[in-house]
Amino acid sequence: MAEKTLDPALVSRRQFCRQLAGCMSRCWLGNDAHVRERLEQVLDCQATWVAELAKSLSASFSEIGYANRFALESWLRKQPTIKLFFKGKKSRRLTDEVQRALASRNHRWPVPPLDSDDDLCRLLEIASLRELQWLVLPHVRRNTAVDHYKRTCLKKKLGGYRWIEEPRPKLKAVQRRMLESVLPGIPLHSAAHAYRTGCSVQSCAEPHVGQRVVLKLDLRDYFGTISIFRVKALFANAGYSWPIALRLAQLCTAPARMDDLRDEARSLTRTRLPQGAPTSPSIANAVAYRMDRRLAGLAASVGASYTRYADDLIFSGDDNFAARVDRFATSAAAIVIEEGFAIQFRKTRKLFHGAEQRILGVTVNEKLNLNRRAFEGLKAELHNCARRGWRTQNRTEHADYRAHLRGRIAYAQSLNPTRGAKLLQLFEQVKWNE
């Protein structure tokens, strides 16, 4: 009698739930459309039951934005849509593409492979597992006296507070190595211009030169709204196992603090991406990838341009865009909120061509140009340096005030060589030895 062989294309409902949970545990679950897109990609199917499953999945886990594999597997087994997919059968035949997608454990992006904490220590040059445990201790034990961040509270001009959280030397060195070895492999959208080599304020502003209207939106608490759950999901989506993704997220997020309940410390009561860590800008750009893609698509649908510089979202277009700019702003804000960010509505601006169109400190009406107010302010500061002495003007106590001024002049020259040359003449009149 011939031996019966198992068909690898046949999977039971239990196996299917386990494999699908493994895939979706590496996905951010905070947005219905995102979850649906990922499910359709994995299952190679756009049926109604997939959309219903995505909606239920997002509704169940969107509050924290992620779920581990075991919780997802248990949840999937109870779903009527999964039972409908199997139609009362014990097993289903899957295509080769779906099998590969479900079984794949390869890295999605070109990031270095890490299979254990030992590998992580070697890559980030952490001396031992004990040192790694010490670095993540504030995440594990909330009542510990260990604190790897130095915090400074700054009051904003328009109200509210901004916390600068600078990692202490040991953790900062680990984060810098992570910035050099892990984060370069994670893709960023071309619309993101901040904190990237080869990009600048000028490159961000240039697509908006000479447009009929420029629309500016501002994200509220850009770094603080990115929780450790979203950072974990980012690393898991890159292909890392859940424990490694958790370790990486712990090393580059600031743990929640419950010992300071002042109003200005309210943002510290959740574990978040710290403003001041070397890894935060790149991670924030990576987390915002899907938002950038959706906003770029929305802008393209009305013939507009879109760029982003950190928390500044900038759109511009012709008369057609100007006619629908209010409705467009509402749609853009809805996308931002769906993607887990928040809009600072009081900072929303519509700048028409008849008035000054200034974005990121640059005027874009006819060409990239230095804002006149900024030029006059720097000119007066240099004049006073030459007349009264440079020490009287260093009110912010820059350690190298000369280099600070020279950098501002170089920036002005890059935008307007003529004005920059005038500023340089004033700079050369300053007596720096006095």
C-alpha positions as CSV (number, residue, x, y, z in Angstrom):
1,M,0.0,0.0,0.0
2,A,1.4,3.4,-1.0
3,E,2.3,5.7,1.8
4,K,0.0,8.7,2.0
5,T,1.8,12.0,1.6
6,L,0.7,15.4,3.0
7,D,-0.2,18.2,0.5
8,P,1.8,21.3,1.7
9,A,-0.8,23.5,-0.1
10,L,-3.5,22.3,2.4
11,V,-3.6,24.2,5.7
12,S,-6.0,23.8,8.6
13,R,-7.8,26.7,10.2
14,R,-5.5,26.6,13.2
15,Q,-2.4,26.6,11.0
16,F,-3.8,29.4,8.9
17,C,-4.5,31.6,12.0
18,R,-1.1,30.9,13.4
19,Q,0.7,31.9,10.2
20,L,-1.5,34.9,9.6
21,A,-0.9,36.1,13.2
22,G,2.8,35.9,12.6
23,C,2.5,38.2,9.6
24,M,0.1,40.7,11.2
25,S,2.0,40.9,14.5
26,R,4.7,42.8,12.5
27,C,2.2,45.3,11.2
28,W,0.9,48.5,12.7
29,L,-2.8,48.0,13.5
30,G,-3.7,51.6,14.2
31,N,-5.3,52.3,10.8
32,D,-8.1,50.3,9.0
33,A,-6.8,51.1,5.5
34,H,-3.2,50.1,6.4
35,V,-4.4,46.7,7.9
36,R,-6.6,46.0,4.9
37,E,-3.7,46.7,2.5
38,R,-1.5,44.4,4.4
39,L,-4.1,41.6,4.5
40,E,-4.8,41.9,0.8
41,Q,-1.1,41.7,0.1
42,V,-0.5,38.6,2.2
43,L,-3.6,36.8,1.2
44,D,-3.5,37.9,-2.5
45,C,-7.2,38.5,-2.2
46,Q,-9.5,41.6,-2.2
47,A,-12.7,39.8,-1.2
48,T,-15.3,41.3,1.0
49,W,-14.4,39.1,3.9
50,V,-10.8,40.4,3.9
51,A,-12.1,44.0,4.2
52,E,-14.4,42.9,7.1
53,L,-11.6,41.1,8.8
54,A,-9.3,44.2,8.5
55,K,-12.0,46.4,9.9
56,S,-12.6,44.1,12.9
57,L,-8.8,43.7,13.5
58,S,-8.2,47.5,13.5
59,A,-11.2,48.1,15.8
60,S,-9.9,45.6,18.3
61,F,-6.3,46.6,18.4
62,S,-6.1,50.2,17.2
63,E,-5.9,51.7,20.7
64,I,-2.4,50.3,21.3
65,G,-1.6,49.9,17.6
66,Y,-0.1,46.4,17.8
67,A,-0.7,42.8,19.1
68,N,1.7,40.0,19.7
69,R,1.4,36.8,17.7
70,F,-0.3,34.7,20.5
71,A,-3.0,37.3,21.2
72,L,-3.6,37.7,17.4
73,E,-3.8,33.9,16.9
74,S,-6.4,33.5,19.7
75,W,-8.4,36.5,18.3
76,L,-8.3,35.2,14.7
77,R,-9.6,31.7,15.7
78,K,-12.8,33.3,17.0
79,Q,-13.6,35.5,13.9
80,P,-16.7,34.6,11.8
81,T,-14.9,35.8,8.7
82,I,-12.2,33.2,9.1
83,K,-14.8,30.5,9.6
84,L,-16.5,31.7,6.5
85,F,-13.2,31.5,4.6
86,F,-13.0,27.8,5.4
87,K,-16.7,27.2,4.8
88,G,-16.9,24.4,7.4
89,K,-13.9,22.6,5.9
90,K,-11.0,21.3,8.0
91,S,-8.5,22.7,5.6
92,R,-8.1,25.0,2.6
93,R,-5.8,24.9,-0.4
94,L,-3.6,28.0,-0.7
95,T,-1.7,29.2,-3.7
96,D,2.1,29.2,-3.8
97,E,2.2,33.0,-3.5
98,V,0.0,33.0,-0.3
99,Q,2.0,30.2,1.2
100,R,5.3,32.1,0.7
101,A,3.8,35.3,2.1
102,L,2.5,33.5,5.2
103,A,5.6,31.4,5.8
104,S,8.2,34.2,5.0
105,R,10.4,35.2,7.9
106,N,12.9,37.1,5.7
107,H,13.7,40.7,6.3
108,R,11.5,43.0,4.3
109,W,14.2,45.7,4.1
110,P,18.0,45.5,3.9
111,V,18.6,45.6,7.7
112,P,21.3,43.5,9.4
113,P,20.0,40.1,10.7
114,L,19.5,39.8,14.4
115,D,18.3,36.5,15.9
116,S,19.1,37.0,19.6
117,D,20.1,39.5,22.2
118,D,23.7,38.3,21.7
119,D,23.6,39.4,18.1
120,L,22.1,42.7,19.2
121,C,25.0,43.3,21.6
122,R,27.6,42.5,19.0
123,L,26.0,44.8,16.4
124,L,25.6,47.8,18.8
125,E,28.8,47.1,20.6
126,I,27.1,46.6,24.0
127,A,29.6,45.0,26.4
128,S,27.4,42.2,27.7
129,L,23.8,41.1,28.2
130,R,23.9,42.5,31.6
131,E,24.7,46.0,30.2
132,L,21.8,45.6,27.7
133,Q,19.4,44.7,30.6
134,W,20.7,47.8,32.4
135,L,20.0,50.0,29.4
136,V,16.4,48.8,29.1
137,L,15.8,48.6,32.8
138,P,13.6,51.7,33.1
139,H,11.2,50.1,30.6
140,V,11.0,46.9,32.6
141,R,10.9,48.4,36.1
142,R,9.1,51.7,36.5
143,N,10.2,52.3,40.1
144,T,13.9,52.1,39.4
145,A,16.2,55.0,40.1
146,V,18.1,54.3,36.8
147,D,17.4,57.1,34.3
148,H,19.2,57.3,31.0
149,Y,17.8,60.7,29.9
150,K,18.5,64.3,30.9
151,R,15.4,66.3,30.5
152,T,14.9,70.0,29.9
153,C,11.5,71.8,29.7
154,L,11.2,74.7,27.3
155,K,8.2,77.0,27.2
156,K,6.8,77.6,23.7
157,K,6.2,81.2,22.5
158,L,2.6,80.4,21.6
159,G,1.9,78.5,24.8
160,G,2.6,74.9,25.9
161,Y,5.8,73.1,26.7
162,R,8.5,71.2,24.8
163,W,10.6,68.6,26.5
164,I,14.1,68.0,25.2
165,E,15.3,64.6,26.4
166,E,18.9,64.0,25.7
167,P,20.2,60.4,26.3
168,R,23.2,60.0,28.6
169,P,26.5,59.1,27.0
170,K,26.2,55.3,27.2
171,L,22.8,55.1,25.7
172,K,23.6,57.9,23.1
173,A,26.5,55.9,21.8
174,V,24.3,52.8,21.4
175,Q,21.7,54.9,19.6
176,R,24.3,56.4,17.2
177,R,25.4,52.9,16.3
178,M,21.8,51.9,15.7
179,L,21.5,55.0,13.5
180,E,24.5,53.9,11.4
181,S,23.7,50.2,11.2
182,V,20.0,49.5,11.4
183,L,18.0,52.6,10.4
184,P,19.7,53.2,7.0
185,G,18.0,50.1,5.7
186,I,14.5,51.3,6.5
187,P,13.0,53.3,3.6
188,L,11.8,56.9,3.8
189,H,9.3,58.7,1.5
190,S,10.8,61.1,-1.0
191,A,8.5,63.9,0.3
192,A,10.4,63.8,3.7
193,H,13.3,66.3,3.6
194,A,14.3,66.8,7.2
195,Y,17.2,65.0,8.8
196,R,18.3,63.4,5.5
197,T,21.6,63.6,3.7
198,G,21.3,65.6,0.4
199,C,18.0,67.3,1.6
200,S,17.5,70.7,3.2
201,V,15.1,73.5,3.8
202,Q,15.8,74.6,0.2
203,S,15.0,71.3,-1.4
204,C,11.8,71.1,0.6
205,A,10.7,74.6,-0.4
206,E,11.7,74.5,-4.0
207,P,8.7,72.6,-5.4
208,H,6.4,75.4,-4.1
209,V,8.1,78.3,-5.9
210,G,5.7,80.4,-8.0
211,Q,2.5,78.6,-7.1
212,R,-0.9,80.2,-6.8
213,V,-1.5,79.1,-3.2
214,V,0.6,77.4,-0.6
215,L,-1.1,75.4,2.2
216,K,0.8,74.8,5.5
217,L,-0.2,72.3,8.1
218,D,1.6,71.7,11.4
219,L,1.8,68.4,13.3
220,R,1.3,68.6,17.0
221,D,3.9,66.9,19.3
222,Y,5.5,65.2,16.3
223,F,7.9,62.9,18.3
224,G,5.7,62.5,21.4
225,T,2.8,61.0,19.4
226,I,5.0,58.1,18.3
227,S,4.6,55.5,21.0
228,I,6.9,52.6,21.7
229,F,4.2,50.4,20.1
230,R,4.6,52.1,16.7
231,V,8.4,51.9,17.0
232,K,8.1,48.1,17.8
233,A,5.8,47.6,14.8
234,L,8.3,49.5,12.6
235,F,11.2,47.1,13.5
236,A,8.9,44.1,13.3
237,N,7.8,45.2,9.9
238,A,11.4,45.3,8.8
239,G,11.5,41.6,9.5
240,Y,12.8,41.3,13.0
241,S,11.3,38.9,15.5
242,W,9.0,40.4,18.1
243,P,11.5,40.1,21.0
244,I,14.3,41.8,18.9
245,A,11.9,44.5,17.7
246,L,11.0,45.1,21.4
247,R,14.6,45.4,22.4
248,L,15.4,47.9,19.6
249,A,12.3,50.0,20.4
250,Q,13.3,50.1,24.1
251,L,16.7,51.3,23.2
252,C,15.4,54.3,21.3
253,T,12.3,55.4,23.2
254,A,12.0,57.2,26.5
255,P,10.1,55.3,29.2
256,A,7.0,56.8,30.8
257,R,7.5,58.8,34.0
258,M,4.8,58.8,36.6
259,D,6.7,60.7,39.3
260,D,6.1,64.2,37.9
261,L,2.4,65.1,37.5
262,R,2.8,68.8,36.6
263,D,0.8,70.0,33.7
264,E,3.9,70.5,31.6
265,A,5.0,66.9,32.2
266,R,1.8,65.4,31.0
267,S,3.4,64.3,27.7
268,L,6.0,62.2,29.7
269,T,3.4,59.9,31.1
270,R,3.6,57.6,28.0
271,T,6.5,55.8,26.5
272,R,7.4,57.7,23.4
273,L,10.0,58.8,20.9
274,P,12.2,61.4,22.7
275,Q,13.1,64.7,21.1
276,G,16.8,64.8,21.6
277,A,17.8,61.3,20.8
278,P,20.0,60.8,17.6
279,T,17.7,58.0,16.4
280,S,14.4,59.9,16.8
281,P,14.4,61.9,13.5
282,S,15.0,58.9,11.3
283,I,12.5,56.7,13.1
284,A,9.9,59.5,13.0
285,N,10.4,59.9,9.2
286,A,10.1,56.1,8.8
287,V,6.9,55.9,10.9
288,A,5.4,58.7,8.8
289,Y,6.1,56.8,5.5
290,R,2.5,55.8,5.0
291,M,1.2,59.2,5.9
292,D,3.6,60.8,3.4
293,R,2.5,58.3,0.7
294,R,-1.2,59.0,1.2
295,L,-0.7,62.8,1.4
296,A,1.4,62.7,-1.8
297,G,-1.3,60.7,-3.5
298,L,-4.0,63.1,-2.4
299,A,-1.9,66.1,-3.6
300,A,-1.3,64.4,-7.0
301,S,-5.0,63.8,-7.4
302,V,-5.6,67.6,-7.6
303,G,-2.3,68.5,-9.4
304,A,-0.6,69.8,-6.3
305,S,2.9,69.3,-4.8
306,Y,3.6,67.9,-1.3
307,T,6.7,68.0,0.8
308,R,7.3,67.6,4.6
309,Y,10.0,69.0,6.8
310,A,9.7,67.3,10.2
311,D,6.4,68.5,11.5
312,D,5.7,71.0,8.7
313,L,3.4,69.7,5.9
314,I,3.5,71.9,2.8
315,F,1.2,71.7,-0.2
316,S,1.0,74.0,-3.2
317,G,-0.7,74.3,-6.6
318,D,-2.3,76.3,-9.3
319,D,-5.7,78.0,-9.6
320,N,-7.4,74.6,-9.6
321,F,-5.9,73.7,-6.2
322,A,-6.7,77.2,-4.9
323,A,-10.4,76.7,-5.7
324,R,-10.6,73.6,-3.5
325,V,-7.9,74.3,-0.9
326,D,-10.3,74.4,2.1
327,R,-11.8,71.0,1.2
328,F,-8.3,69.7,0.5
329,A,-7.1,70.8,3.9
330,T,-9.9,68.9,5.6
331,S,-9.1,65.7,3.7
332,A,-5.4,66.1,4.5
333,A,-6.1,66.6,8.2
334,A,-8.3,63.5,8.2
335,I,-5.4,61.4,6.7
336,V,-3.0,62.7,9.3
337,I,-5.3,61.8,12.2
338,E,-6.0,58.3,10.6
339,E,-2.3,57.7,10.6
340,G,-1.9,58.3,14.3
341,F,-0.6,61.9,14.2
342,A,-2.3,65.2,15.3
343,I,-2.8,68.5,13.6
344,Q,-2.1,71.9,15.2
345,F,-5.1,73.6,13.6
346,R,-4.3,77.1,14.8
347,K,-1.0,77.0,12.8
348,T,-2.8,76.1,9.5
349,R,-2.0,78.8,6.9
350,K,-3.2,79.5,3.3
351,L,-0.7,81.7,1.5
352,F,-1.9,83.2,-1.8
353,H,0.5,84.6,-4.4
354,G,-0.6,88.2,-3.9
355,A,0.9,88.2,-0.4
356,E,4.2,86.9,1.0
357,Q,4.4,83.2,0.8
358,R,6.9,82.2,3.5
359,I,7.6,78.6,4.5
360,L,10.4,77.3,6.7
361,G,11.8,80.8,6.9
362,V,12.1,81.0,3.1
363,T,10.0,83.2,0.7
364,V,8.8,81.3,-2.4
365,N,6.7,83.8,-4.3
366,E,9.0,84.1,-7.4
367,K,12.1,82.3,-6.3
368,L,13.8,80.9,-3.2
369,N,14.7,84.0,-1.2
370,L,15.7,85.0,2.3
371,N,12.8,86.5,4.2
372,R,13.2,90.3,4.4
373,R,12.5,90.4,8.2
374,A,15.2,87.7,8.8
375,F,17.7,89.6,6.6
376,E,17.1,92.9,8.3
377,G,17.4,91.3,11.7
378,L,20.7,89.6,10.9
379,K,22.0,92.8,9.3
380,A,21.2,94.8,12.4
381,E,22.8,92.2,14.6
382,L,26.0,92.3,12.6
383,H,26.0,96.1,12.6
384,N,25.7,96.2,16.4
385,C,28.5,93.6,16.6
386,A,30.8,95.9,14.6
387,R,29.7,99.1,16.5
388,R,29.2,97.9,20.1
389,G,31.2,94.7,20.2
390,W,30.1,91.2,19.5
391,R,29.8,90.2,23.2
392,T,26.8,92.6,23.6
393,Q,24.9,90.7,20.9
394,N,25.5,87.1,22.1
395,R,22.4,87.1,24.2
396,T,21.7,83.4,23.8
397,E,25.3,82.7,25.0
398,H,26.5,80.6,22.1
399,A,29.7,78.8,22.8
400,D,31.1,79.8,19.4
401,Y,29.1,82.9,18.5
402,R,31.4,83.7,15.5
403,A,30.7,80.3,13.9
404,H,27.0,80.7,14.6
405,L,26.8,84.0,12.8
406,R,29.0,82.7,9.9
407,G,26.6,79.8,9.5
408,R,23.6,82.1,9.3
409,I,25.4,84.2,6.7
410,A,26.3,81.1,4.6
411,Y,22.6,80.1,4.7
412,A,21.6,83.6,3.5
413,Q,24.2,83.4,0.7
414,S,22.7,80.1,-0.5
415,L,19.3,81.7,-0.9
416,N,20.4,85.2,-2.1
417,P,24.1,85.7,-3.0
418,T,23.7,89.5,-3.3
419,R,22.2,89.9,0.2
420,G,24.7,87.3,1.6
421,A,27.6,89.3,0.2
422,K,26.4,92.4,2.1
423,L,26.1,90.5,5.3
424,L,29.6,89.1,4.8
425,Q,31.0,92.6,4.5
426,L,29.5,93.5,7.8
427,F,30.8,90.3,9.4
428,E,34.3,91.1,8.3
429,Q,34.1,94.5,10.1
430,V,33.5,92.9,13.5
431,K,36.6,92.9,15.8
432,W,36.5,89.4,17.2
433,N,39.6,89.8,19.3
434,E,38.1,92.4,21.6
